[in-house]
Amino acid sequence: MRWSGQLIDGSEAEPAQEALFGAGAVVRTFDTPGFRGSTFYEVRAKSVLNHVTADSWMFNWTINPYRGCGHRCVYCFARKTHSYLDFDTGLDFDTRIVVKVNAPEVLRRELARPSWQREPVAMGTNVDCYQRAEGRYRLMPEIISALASSGTPMSILTKGTLMLRDLPLLLSASRDVRVSLSMSIGLLDQPLWRSVEAGTPSPARRLDAVRTLADSGLGCSVLMAPILPYLSDSPEQLRACVEALVQAGASSITPLVLNLRPGSREWYFSWLEANHPHLVPRYRALYRRGAYAPSWYTERITGAVRSYARELGLTRSEPPRPRPEPAPEPEPETAEPQATQLSLWDA
């Protein structure tokens, strides 16, 4: 691992090595059901505000208080970023979680700079800021407060219903700055969810969270993602998902077909070979040209979802958005592609 500096004092600490972070790390494990099998590396980050270098009008700044994610989504596009820490992009990404324990204090310092222009800041663009670890470390309340008190608009994308813990704080923040909330719900199938998103709250719980946020007046858009080719993309599955999202009160639905970047591609294919080996040839054919499914497929899915949304009375849709590229090391920052397309089946 590329760590450096002095250890944070703690009896469970292990020696740190050359690293990305200035003050080093303490290694902790917690013997509780939610964290069993996971290791947490508590580090002191040098900076928290990340500038997205790609040309994107969505956002220019992000915050990621964690690296690695206990949600264990087999398709997660951010897996590649773990390789910069000399971790693997598979099991290590799921179980070796880096926690920037000083994120709120560093953020307040960065927001106080005269050069800060109060540009919108996005959270949940790399790994989930409301993953299970947040229940223990509670970094988000202070991050939200720091952004709001500085007059900085914010957006949050998550699969974590833990966001509801901070609903009063988000409501308060929304009186001072723009607060945009999004939940990621790409499928409803229970066995498939348990297999492909093992560490996330169930789709039903996430739908309830959307409903609560809608009732609160804050509202919640939904990233219908990822739509998995040949697993969650049938007309019946897509329509059922759109209907559930509309009934939950989603303010908009933005579908996104699975993308398979390096790091996630290898881990997803390993899962596919173990669970749906008959689909491996079809996936290799569909993704033979790279990380993204071909336009003929994505356009069919996009058109279907858009049609179902209109049919069910939801006319608002997200405009096309460019795909940001990963930022360079040492703090790699990739923005999850915010769907430009709704998609479908092969001929």
Backbone torsions as a table, in degrees:
resi	resn	phi	psi	omega
1	MET	NA	144.7	-179.3
2	ARG	-95.5	75.6	175.9
3	TRP	-110.1	163.4	174.9
4	SER	-155.0	167.5	172.4
5	GLY	93.1	-167.3	-177.1
6	GLN	-82.2	146.1	176.5
7	LEU	-71.6	144.7	165.7
8	ILE	-68.5	134.6	-174.8
9	ASP	-62.8	129.5	178.1
10	GLY	-179.1	142.2	-175.2
11	SER	-68.8	-20.2	-177.8
12	GLU	-96.5	11.1	-175.4
13	ALA	-70.6	148.9	172.4
14	GLU	-120.6	153.2	-178.0
15	PRO	-57.0	136.9	177.8
16	ALA	-94.4	154.7	-180.0
17	GLN	-115.4	-175.9	179.2
18	GLU	-51.8	134.7	-168.6
19	ALA	-147.3	177.3	177.4
20	LEU	-83.0	-18.6	-170.7
21	PHE	-112.5	145.7	-170.1
22	GLY	-73.5	-29.1	-171.3
23	ALA	-109.3	1.9	176.9
24	GLY	86.0	-169.1	-171.7
25	ALA	-141.0	150.1	166.8
26	VAL	-113.1	140.0	-176.6
27	VAL	-101.7	128.3	-179.0
28	ARG	-131.6	148.6	168.4
29	THR	-128.4	148.6	-179.5
30	PHE	-124.5	124.8	-175.9
31	ASP	-87.9	62.3	176.3
32	THR	-125.8	152.6	-173.9
33	PRO	-54.2	-38.9	-177.6
34	GLY	-69.7	-22.8	-174.6
35	PHE	-118.4	-2.0	-175.8
36	ARG	-59.5	132.7	-178.9
37	GLY	90.2	-3.5	-179.1
38	SER	-106.4	152.0	176.2
39	THR	-123.6	135.3	-177.4
40	PHE	-114.6	128.0	179.2
41	TYR	-105.9	103.2	-177.8
42	GLU	-84.5	116.0	-175.7
43	VAL	-123.3	160.6	174.1
44	ARG	-108.5	107.6	-175.6
45	ALA	-74.6	148.9	175.8
46	LYS	-78.7	-33.0	178.4
47	SER	-147.0	160.2	-178.2
48	VAL	-123.1	-36.7	176.8
49	LEU	-74.0	120.4	179.5
50	ASN	-106.5	129.2	177.4
51	HIS	-88.3	124.2	177.9
52	VAL	-82.2	115.5	-173.4
53	THR	-81.9	-16.1	179.9
54	ALA	-69.5	155.7	178.2
55	ASP	-77.0	101.5	-176.6
56	SER	-144.4	128.1	176.6
57	TRP	-87.4	0.3	178.6
58	MET	-69.2	-54.5	-179.0
59	PHE	-162.8	152.6	177.3
60	ASN	-110.4	-12.7	-175.5
61	TRP	-132.9	142.2	178.1
62	THR	-135.8	162.2	172.7
63	ILE	-131.6	130.5	176.1
64	ASN	-131.2	95.5	-177.8
65	PRO	-71.2	-13.5	179.6
66	TYR	-127.3	155.7	169.4
67	ARG	-132.0	136.9	-164.9
68	GLY	84.0	159.4	-174.8
69	CYS	-152.4	127.7	178.5
70	GLY	-75.2	-1.2	176.1
71	HIS	-70.9	-21.6	172.1
72	ARG	57.0	36.3	175.9
73	CYS	-71.0	121.8	-172.1
74	VAL	-66.9	-20.0	-176.2
75	TYR	-96.8	0.4	-167.4
76	CYS	-53.1	123.1	-177.3
77	PHE	-67.6	-19.3	-175.1
78	ALA	-84.1	0.0	-176.0
79	ARG	-55.9	-36.6	-177.0
80	LYS	-58.0	-31.3	-177.3
81	THR	-63.5	-23.6	-179.9
82	HIS	-70.3	-23.8	-179.9
83	SER	-66.9	-22.8	177.7
84	TYR	-69.7	-15.1	178.1
85	LEU	-100.9	11.3	-175.8
86	ASP	64.1	27.0	169.8
87	PHE	-102.2	159.7	174.3
88	ASP	-83.8	163.1	-173.1
89	THR	-90.5	3.3	179.7
90	GLY	-102.1	-103.1	-176.2
91	LEU	-62.2	-37.7	179.1
92	ASP	-60.2	-41.5	179.1
93	PHE	-59.4	-36.9	-177.9
94	ASP	-77.5	-27.7	-168.4
95	THR	-123.9	-10.8	177.4
96	ARG	-111.8	98.2	-170.6
97	ILE	-105.1	124.9	175.9
98	VAL	-89.6	127.5	-177.9
99	VAL	-116.3	119.4	178.9
100	LYS	-86.5	84.5	-169.1
101	VAL	-65.0	-22.1	180.0
102	ASN	-99.5	15.8	-175.5
103	ALA	-54.6	-47.2	-178.3
104	PRO	-61.2	-43.3	-177.4
105	GLU	-69.7	-37.8	177.0
106	VAL	-65.4	-41.3	180.0
107	LEU	-61.5	-44.9	179.5
108	ARG	-59.1	-38.9	178.5
109	ARG	-66.1	-41.4	-179.6
110	GLU	-68.7	-37.9	-179.8
111	LEU	-70.4	-21.9	-178.9
112	ALA	-82.9	-6.3	-179.7
113	ARG	-66.2	139.0	177.6
114	PRO	-58.3	-25.7	-177.9
115	SER	-77.4	-13.8	-177.5
116	TRP	-70.4	124.5	-174.2
117	GLN	-98.7	9.4	178.3
118	ARG	59.3	40.8	174.4
119	GLU	-73.4	153.2	179.2
120	PRO	-58.1	141.6	179.6
121	VAL	-118.1	131.1	-179.3
122	ALA	-105.5	140.1	176.4
123	MET	-126.0	145.5	-175.9
124	GLY	89.6	15.8	-178.3
125	THR	-83.6	-18.8	-179.3
126	ASN	-116.2	-81.1	171.5
127	VAL	-110.4	166.4	-170.8
128	ASP	-76.2	122.8	179.8
129	CYS	-74.5	-13.0	175.8
130	TYR	-113.8	34.0	171.1
131	GLN	-68.5	174.0	-172.7
132	ARG	-57.2	-34.8	-178.6
133	ALA	-58.0	-29.5	-179.7
134	GLU	-63.1	-27.4	176.8
135	GLY	-62.5	-27.8	178.9
136	ARG	-94.1	-42.6	-171.9
137	TYR	-87.3	-25.1	173.9
138	ARG	50.8	53.4	177.8
139	LEU	-85.5	-29.6	-172.7
140	MET	-66.4	-38.6	179.7
141	PRO	-55.9	-45.1	-179.9
142	GLU	-70.8	-32.1	177.3
143	ILE	-66.4	-45.0	178.2
144	ILE	-61.4	-45.2	-179.8
145	SER	-62.3	-41.1	-179.6
146	ALA	-63.5	-44.0	179.5
147	LEU	-63.7	-47.2	-177.4
148	ALA	-63.6	-44.1	-177.1
149	SER	-68.1	-22.5	178.7
150	SER	-90.9	-3.1	-178.9
151	GLY	78.7	26.5	-176.9
152	THR	-100.2	119.8	176.1
153	PRO	-63.1	152.0	-176.9
154	MET	-142.0	154.2	172.0
155	SER	-134.8	149.3	-179.4
156	ILE	-133.7	129.1	172.5
157	LEU	-117.6	128.9	-175.1
158	THR	-152.6	159.8	164.4
159	LYS	-104.7	0.5	-171.9
160	GLY	-94.5	121.0	175.8
161	THR	-70.5	-9.6	175.1
162	LEU	-58.9	-18.7	176.7
163	MET	-56.7	-29.7	-179.7
164	LEU	-64.0	-26.3	174.8
165	ARG	-55.1	-35.4	-175.1
166	ASP	-98.6	14.5	-177.8
167	LEU	-57.5	-45.9	177.8
168	PRO	-58.1	-39.8	179.8
169	LEU	-68.1	-39.3	177.9
170	LEU	-65.7	-39.4	176.9
171	LEU	-62.8	-42.7	177.6
172	SER	-63.5	-43.8	179.9
173	ALA	-61.7	-35.6	-176.6
174	SER	-66.3	-15.7	176.5
175	ARG	-78.3	-15.5	-178.2
176	ASP	-110.7	-32.7	-177.6
177	VAL	-140.6	167.5	175.9
178	ARG	-75.4	128.5	178.9
179	VAL	-121.8	118.5	-179.6
180	SER	-115.6	125.9	-176.5
181	LEU	-117.8	138.8	178.8
182	SER	-138.1	141.7	175.1
183	MET	-114.1	139.5	177.9
184	SER	-96.5	117.0	178.1
185	ILE	-141.1	106.8	-175.0
186	GLY	-107.1	-11.9	-176.9
187	LEU	-158.0	160.7	-179.9
188	LEU	-115.3	-19.4	-175.0
189	ASP	-59.4	118.3	-174.5
190	GLN	-64.3	-51.6	179.3
191	PRO	-60.3	-39.3	179.3
192	LEU	-66.2	-42.5	177.5
193	TRP	-58.2	-48.0	-178.0
194	ARG	-61.9	-30.3	-178.4
195	SER	-81.8	-39.9	-169.9
196	VAL	-100.2	-20.2	-179.3
197	GLU	-133.9	54.6	-164.9
198	ALA	-59.3	-28.8	-175.7
199	GLY	-99.0	5.8	-176.7
200	THR	-94.0	158.1	168.5
201	PRO	-60.6	152.0	-177.2
202	SER	-63.6	156.7	175.0
203	PRO	-54.6	-37.1	180.0
204	ALA	-63.0	-41.7	179.1
205	ARG	-67.3	-36.9	178.0
206	ARG	-68.2	-36.6	175.2
207	LEU	-62.8	-40.6	176.8
208	ASP	-61.9	-37.7	178.4
209	ALA	-65.0	-41.6	176.5
210	VAL	-59.2	-42.9	-179.9
211	ARG	-63.4	-43.1	179.4
212	THR	-63.2	-42.8	180.0
213	LEU	-67.3	-37.4	176.9
214	ALA	-64.1	-43.8	-179.1
215	ASP	-67.6	-26.2	-178.5
216	SER	-73.1	-18.2	-176.6
217	GLY	98.2	-15.2	177.0
218	LEU	-71.0	-37.2	-177.6
219	GLY	79.6	162.2	-178.9
220	CYS	-153.3	123.5	172.4
221	SER	-87.1	164.9	-179.0
222	VAL	-126.6	128.2	169.3
223	LEU	-91.0	106.5	-179.3
224	MET	-81.2	85.4	-169.0
225	ALA	-155.6	151.3	-11.9
226	PRO	-86.5	148.7	170.9
227	ILE	-83.1	120.6	-172.8
228	LEU	-94.0	117.3	179.8
229	PRO	-54.0	131.6	175.3
230	TYR	67.5	4.8	178.7
231	LEU	-122.9	-38.1	-179.4
232	SER	-136.1	24.5	-172.1
233	ASP	-116.0	11.8	177.8
234	SER	-69.6	155.5	178.2
235	PRO	-54.4	-39.8	-179.0
236	GLU	-65.6	-41.9	179.3
237	GLN	-66.7	-43.0	-179.2
238	LEU	-64.4	-45.1	-179.1
239	ARG	-64.5	-41.8	179.3
240	ALA	-62.2	-39.3	180.0
241	CYS	-67.7	-45.5	178.5
242	VAL	-60.5	-42.9	-179.6
243	GLU	-61.3	-43.4	179.2
244	ALA	-63.9	-38.4	179.9
245	LEU	-67.3	-42.5	178.9
246	VAL	-64.1	-44.2	-179.8
247	GLN	-64.3	-29.8	178.8
248	ALA	-76.9	-12.6	177.0
249	GLY	97.5	20.9	178.1
250	ALA	-56.5	133.7	-179.0
251	SER	-77.5	-25.2	174.6
252	SER	-159.6	159.5	178.3
253	ILE	-127.5	123.4	178.7
254	THR	-120.4	104.8	-178.5
255	PRO	-81.6	151.6	179.7
256	LEU	-145.7	123.2	177.3
257	VAL	-76.6	146.8	177.7
258	LEU	-47.9	131.2	168.0
259	ASN	-116.4	148.0	-173.8
260	LEU	-125.3	84.6	177.7
261	ARG	-79.9	162.6	174.2
262	PRO	-53.1	139.9	-175.2
263	GLY	99.2	-59.0	175.9
264	SER	-78.3	-33.8	-178.1
265	ARG	-57.3	-48.7	-177.3
266	GLU	-64.3	-42.6	-177.9
267	TRP	-68.8	-39.7	179.3
268	TYR	-66.4	-43.0	179.3
269	PHE	-65.2	-33.6	175.4
270	SER	-63.0	-44.3	176.6
271	TRP	-63.6	-42.7	-178.5
272	LEU	-62.4	-43.7	180.0
273	GLU	-63.6	-33.0	-179.0
274	ALA	-79.7	-30.8	-171.9
275	ASN	-111.2	-31.0	-178.6
276	HIS	-141.5	62.7	-174.0
277	PRO	-59.8	-27.7	-179.8
278	HIS	-66.7	-18.3	-179.0
279	LEU	-90.8	-10.7	-176.3
280	VAL	-56.7	-48.2	178.8
281	PRO	-60.1	-37.2	-179.4
282	ARG	-67.6	-39.2	177.4
283	TYR	-66.8	-42.2	179.2
284	ARG	-61.6	-36.1	178.0
285	ALA	-71.1	-42.2	-176.7
286	LEU	-68.0	-36.6	-176.8
287	TYR	-107.9	27.1	-176.1
288	ARG	-67.3	-22.3	-176.9
289	ARG	-96.4	-1.0	178.7
290	GLY	147.3	-150.6	-171.4
291	ALA	-77.5	-21.3	-171.2
292	TYR	-113.2	143.1	175.1
293	ALA	-65.4	152.5	-178.2
294	PRO	-65.3	156.9	-174.7
295	SER	-62.2	-33.6	-179.1
296	TRP	-61.5	-34.4	179.7
297	TYR	-75.8	-49.9	-176.4
298	THR	-64.1	-34.8	179.8
299	GLU	-67.6	-35.3	176.8
300	ARG	-66.1	-43.7	179.1
301	ILE	-64.6	-46.5	-179.6
302	THR	-58.4	-47.6	-179.9
303	GLY	-62.0	-39.0	179.7
304	ALA	-65.3	-47.0	-178.7
305	VAL	-64.2	-42.7	179.1
306	ARG	-61.4	-39.7	179.1
307	SER	-65.2	-44.0	179.4
308	TYR	-64.8	-39.4	179.4
309	ALA	-61.9	-44.4	178.0
310	ARG	-62.5	-44.2	-179.6
311	GLU	-58.8	-35.6	-177.0
312	LEU	-92.4	5.6	171.3
313	GLY	95.6	7.3	177.5
314	LEU	-104.1	109.8	-174.9
315	THR	-101.4	-16.4	-179.1
316	ARG	-75.3	133.3	176.0
317	SER	-137.7	159.8	-179.6
318	GLU	-82.2	139.4	177.9
319	PRO	-70.5	161.0	176.9
320	PRO	-57.9	142.8	-179.1
321	ARG	-133.7	141.6	179.3
322	PRO	-71.3	160.6	178.8
323	ARG	-94.0	111.3	177.0
324	PRO	-66.3	151.6	177.4
325	GLU	-98.6	155.4	177.6
326	PRO	-59.7	140.1	175.5
327	ALA	-78.9	161.8	-177.6
328	PRO	-72.8	167.7	172.6
329	GLU	-65.0	164.8	10.7
330	PRO	-89.9	-13.1	-179.3
331	GLU	-112.8	78.9	-174.1
332	PRO	-62.1	134.2	-176.7
333	GLU	-133.3	114.5	177.0
334	THR	-116.7	139.0	177.9
335	ALA	-97.2	127.5	179.7
336	GLU	-59.2	131.8	-179.8
337	PRO	-58.6	124.9	-179.7
338	GLN	-92.4	108.8	-162.5
339	ALA	-39.9	129.4	173.0
340	THR	-99.9	-10.1	-167.9
341	GLN	-139.7	150.2	172.3
342	LEU	-106.2	140.6	-167.0
343	SER	-132.9	-178.7	175.2
344	LEU	-163.0	-158.8	-165.7
345	TRP	-78.1	159.8	176.5
346	ASP	-83.3	158.9	-175.1
347	ALA	-70.7	NA	NA
